[in-house]
Amino acid sequence: KATTDALVGPMAIETLRKFHFTIGFWGTNGVSVESGFTTPEPNEAMIKQISMEQSKKRYVLCDVSKFAAVSPITFAQFESAVIITGKIQDKRYKKYENIVEVLK
């Protein structure tokens, strides 16, 4: 995909299904408890979903502005990965054990 240099499409999907990963890291456009991890692009959502399914440990790197934001397509459920982020202001997310706040 030219705009993000992401590998998407049937060949990428077929290749990913052949691999099993110990650990993986993903970005997201939005994250919420109800909608999970979301992105606006269907092909990227499919790649992220499959690669997460093929990974033993999953980490989503997410800046605090993405919390409570929802893009059109869910690629994983909220509790399916550890979220690495900055200092969360939204107190609703403080109770979740899968969130790691990284402070400067």
C-alpha positions, -999 to +999 in steps of 0.1 A: +000+000+000+018+031-012+005+056+014+018+036+044+042+011+028+021-016+044+020-051+028-017-060+021-036-083-002-040-120-009-002-128-011+005-111+023-024-129+039-013-163+025+022-157+037+012-146+072-009-177+077+023-198+073+041-182+102+038-184+140+053-155+159+065-154+195+058-117+199+042-090+177+037-052+178+009-033+161-003+003+158-040+013+159-061+043+149-085+038+177-091+017+209-121+013+231-134-014+254-165-018+233-150-017+198-116-030+205-087-020+182-098-003+151-085+010+117-102+027+088-087+005+061-101-030+054-070-046+039-048-034+068-074-046+093-072-081+077-034-082+079-034-070+115-061-095+125-043-125+109-009-115+123-023-111+158-039-145+155-006-160+146+013-144+176+017-158+210+023-124+227+006-093+214+014-056+221-004-026+206+015+007+207-011+034+212-007+071+221-033+084+245-052+103+218-064+070+204-084+060+235-122+061+230-116+068+193-133+043+170-124+038+133-148+018+110-131-017+112-122-038+143-092-060+139-089-073+175-108-072+208-097-049+236-083-075+259-065-095+232-033-075+236-012-055+260-015-018+253+016+003+256+007+040+259+015+072+277-002+087+307-040+080+304-063+108+314-095+089+309-101+073+343-124+046+328-093+028+314-074+028+347-089-005+359-077-026+330-047-048+336-037-050+299-026-013+298+010-004+305+016+034+309+051+044+299+060+077+316+089+100+306 
